[in-house]
């Protein structure tokens, strides 16, 4: 809860209009803030699966990058010889 202190009746009407408009444009509350324990477990498993997929992708990219750096180092070495 907030209290608005306005210096005039006009300012009070302006704030009221702004707040009323914001409330009207706000998305509908679906009440899905909380999930059942089963849903929470399923969501946690999905997040873990996605996390592992991302980590696997990152490991693959690290390997590709390492191979490229090794190849570049070999080329630089050939230039020196």
Secondary structure as the mmCIF struct_conf table of DSSP 4:
data_model
#
loop_
_struct_conf.conf_type_id
_struct_conf.id
_struct_conf.beg_label_comp_id
_struct_conf.beg_label_asym_id
_struct_conf.beg_label_seq_id
_struct_conf.end_label_comp_id
_struct_conf.end_label_asym_id
_struct_conf.end_label_seq_id
BEND BEND1 UNK A 7 UNK A 8
HELX_RH_AL_P HELX_RH_AL_P1 UNK A 9 UNK A 25
BEND BEND2 UNK A 26 UNK A 26
HELX_LH_PP_P HELX_LH_PP_P1 UNK A 27 UNK A 29
TURN_TY1_P TURN_TY1_P1 UNK A 32 UNK A 33
BEND BEND3 UNK A 34 UNK A 34
HELX_RH_AL_P HELX_RH_AL_P2 UNK A 37 UNK A 80
#
